[in-house]
Amino acid sequence: MAGAGTGAQSIQERARGARPGSRRWRETPAARGARYHAGSVLRFVLLAIPLALLVLALAAVAADGFGYAPDLGPLEARGLARPGGLPPAVAWAALLFEAVALVALFLLIEGRSGSWWLDGLATGLAAWLFRGPLLVLTLAALTRLPTEPFWQMARAALVAEPAAALAVAALARAARRDRPPEGP
């Protein structure tokens, strides 16, 4: 066995014989991952979802204001464009769904990169991959619709998704800093 007698132990060897609550147990990776408290996570989620919703909504307004909104001309030429856009309630529900999904993805990625901003950036880019290129490629593969308006939406999302995820990561960092130290 590699490392035998040198003091190097595998995770399984370290965890073997450790009882929950003991010092050996607290040093295992399984115990480190179990340090979430339901109240803290709930408070974070209740703050992170509105924050992500706000950033995503501001990014959508900014994209419209700066002229990065999708050009519906190619769709209008085929009679496929929606003249008034989505009803406001549906548009807000879509943004809310996106914000919840972004926060859930962040909770899955958090702590895996070693830095709070890398966690946010990885979350935002992973979310953008599914909202942007994969969606456009699916539309291109399954339909004969022009892809230009969808690529424009994907480029706008390349700014919105990472910005929202970085805001959520900054909130998580601030929440972690404000948490009282854990004692034995």
C-alpha positions as CSV (number, residue, x, y, z in Angstrom):
1,M,0.0,0.0,0.0
2,A,1.4,3.4,-1.0
3,G,2.2,5.7,1.8
4,A,2.1,2.9,4.5
5,G,4.3,3.8,7.4
6,T,4.9,7.4,6.1
7,G,2.0,9.0,8.0
8,A,0.0,9.5,4.8
9,Q,-3.5,8.2,5.2
10,S,-6.4,7.9,2.7
11,I,-9.7,9.5,3.4
12,Q,-11.2,6.1,4.1
13,E,-8.4,5.3,6.6
14,R,-8.9,8.6,8.4
15,A,-12.7,8.2,8.6
16,R,-12.5,4.5,9.8
17,G,-13.2,4.3,13.5
18,A,-14.3,7.9,13.8
19,R,-17.5,8.5,15.6
20,P,-19.8,11.4,14.8
21,G,-19.1,14.3,17.1
22,S,-15.5,13.1,17.9
23,R,-12.5,15.1,16.9
24,R,-11.5,12.5,14.3
25,W,-15.0,12.8,12.8
26,R,-14.8,16.6,12.5
27,E,-11.5,16.2,10.5
28,T,-13.1,14.0,7.8
29,P,-14.3,15.5,4.5
30,A,-17.8,14.1,5.2
31,A,-18.1,16.1,8.4
32,R,-16.7,19.2,6.8
33,G,-19.4,19.0,4.1
34,A,-22.1,18.6,6.8
35,R,-21.5,22.0,8.4
36,Y,-24.5,23.7,6.7
37,H,-27.2,24.8,9.1
38,A,-30.7,24.8,7.8
39,G,-31.4,28.3,9.1
40,S,-28.3,29.8,7.5
41,V,-29.0,28.1,4.2
42,L,-32.6,29.2,4.2
43,R,-31.6,32.8,5.0
44,F,-29.0,32.8,2.3
45,V,-31.5,31.4,-0.3
46,L,-34.1,34.0,0.7
47,L,-31.6,36.7,0.1
48,A,-29.8,35.2,-2.9
49,I,-32.9,34.6,-5.0
50,P,-34.1,38.3,-5.0
51,L,-30.5,39.4,-5.5
52,A,-30.1,37.2,-8.6
53,L,-33.6,38.3,-9.8
54,L,-32.6,41.9,-9.5
55,V,-29.3,41.5,-11.3
56,L,-30.9,39.5,-14.1
57,A,-33.7,42.0,-14.5
58,L,-31.2,44.9,-14.5
59,A,-29.1,43.2,-17.1
60,A,-32.2,42.6,-19.3
61,V,-33.2,46.3,-19.0
62,A,-29.6,47.4,-19.8
63,A,-29.4,45.1,-22.8
64,D,-32.6,46.7,-24.2
65,G,-31.3,50.2,-23.3
66,F,-27.9,49.8,-24.9
67,G,-29.3,48.2,-28.1
68,Y,-28.3,44.6,-27.4
69,A,-31.8,43.3,-27.4
70,P,-32.3,40.6,-30.1
71,D,-33.2,41.9,-33.6
72,L,-36.5,40.2,-34.4
73,G,-36.3,41.1,-38.1
74,P,-35.4,37.6,-39.3
75,L,-38.3,36.1,-37.3
76,E,-40.8,38.9,-38.4
77,A,-39.9,38.2,-42.0
78,R,-41.3,34.7,-41.5
79,G,-44.2,35.8,-39.4
80,L,-42.9,34.1,-36.3
81,A,-42.0,37.1,-34.0
82,R,-44.2,37.8,-31.0
83,P,-45.2,41.5,-31.5
84,G,-45.7,42.5,-27.9
85,G,-43.2,40.1,-26.3
86,L,-44.2,37.9,-23.4
87,P,-46.9,38.9,-21.0
88,P,-45.2,40.7,-18.0
89,A,-46.2,38.0,-15.5
90,V,-44.7,35.2,-17.7
91,A,-41.5,37.3,-18.2
92,W,-41.1,37.7,-14.4
93,A,-41.9,34.1,-13.8
94,A,-39.2,33.1,-16.3
95,L,-36.7,35.4,-14.5
96,L,-37.7,34.0,-11.1
97,F,-37.2,30.5,-12.4
98,E,-33.8,31.4,-13.8
99,A,-32.8,33.1,-10.5
100,V,-33.8,30.0,-8.5
101,A,-31.9,27.7,-10.8
102,L,-28.8,30.0,-10.6
103,V,-28.8,29.9,-6.8
104,A,-29.3,26.1,-6.7
105,L,-26.4,25.7,-9.1
106,F,-24.3,28.0,-7.0
107,L,-25.0,25.9,-3.9
108,L,-23.8,22.8,-5.8
109,I,-20.6,24.5,-6.9
110,E,-19.8,26.6,-3.8
111,G,-16.5,25.7,-2.2
112,R,-15.2,23.6,-5.0
113,S,-12.9,26.1,-6.7
114,G,-11.1,27.5,-3.6
115,S,-12.2,31.1,-4.2
116,W,-15.6,32.8,-3.9
117,W,-15.3,34.7,-7.2
118,L,-14.3,31.5,-9.0
119,D,-17.3,29.8,-7.6
120,G,-19.5,32.6,-8.9
121,L,-17.7,32.7,-12.3
122,A,-18.0,28.9,-12.7
123,T,-21.7,29.1,-11.8
124,G,-22.4,31.9,-14.2
125,L,-20.6,30.3,-17.1
126,A,-22.2,26.9,-16.5
127,A,-25.6,28.6,-16.5
128,W,-24.8,30.5,-19.6
129,L,-23.7,27.3,-21.4
130,F,-27.2,26.0,-21.1
131,R,-29.0,29.2,-21.7
132,G,-26.8,30.3,-24.6
133,P,-25.0,28.1,-27.0
134,L,-26.7,24.8,-26.2
135,L,-30.1,26.4,-26.7
136,V,-29.1,28.0,-30.0
137,L,-27.6,24.8,-31.2
138,T,-30.7,22.9,-30.3
139,L,-32.9,25.4,-32.2
140,A,-30.6,25.2,-35.2
141,A,-30.6,21.4,-35.2
142,L,-34.3,21.0,-34.8
143,T,-35.8,23.9,-36.7
144,R,-35.3,26.1,-39.7
145,L,-35.6,29.2,-37.7
146,P,-32.9,31.9,-38.2
147,T,-30.4,31.8,-35.3
148,E,-29.3,35.4,-35.3
149,P,-31.8,36.6,-32.7
150,F,-31.0,33.7,-30.4
151,W,-27.3,34.3,-30.7
152,Q,-27.9,37.9,-29.7
153,M,-29.8,36.7,-26.6
154,A,-26.9,34.3,-25.8
155,R,-24.4,37.2,-26.0
156,A,-26.4,39.3,-23.7
157,A,-26.8,36.3,-21.3
158,L,-23.0,36.0,-21.3
159,V,-22.9,39.2,-19.3
160,A,-26.1,38.7,-17.2
161,E,-25.5,35.1,-16.0
162,P,-22.0,35.6,-14.6
163,A,-22.9,39.0,-13.2
164,A,-25.8,37.5,-11.2
165,A,-23.7,34.5,-10.1
166,L,-20.9,36.8,-8.9
167,A,-23.4,38.8,-7.0
168,V,-24.7,35.6,-5.3
169,A,-21.1,34.5,-4.6
170,A,-20.3,37.9,-3.0
171,L,-23.5,37.5,-0.9
172,A,-22.3,34.0,0.2
173,R,-18.9,35.4,1.1
174,A,-20.5,38.2,3.2
175,A,-22.8,35.7,4.9
176,R,-19.9,33.4,5.7
177,R,-17.9,36.3,7.2
178,D,-20.9,37.3,9.4
179,R,-21.4,33.8,10.8
180,P,-20.2,33.4,14.4
181,P,-17.3,31.0,14.8
182,E,-18.1,27.4,15.5
183,G,-17.1,26.0,18.8
184,P,-16.7,22.4,20.1
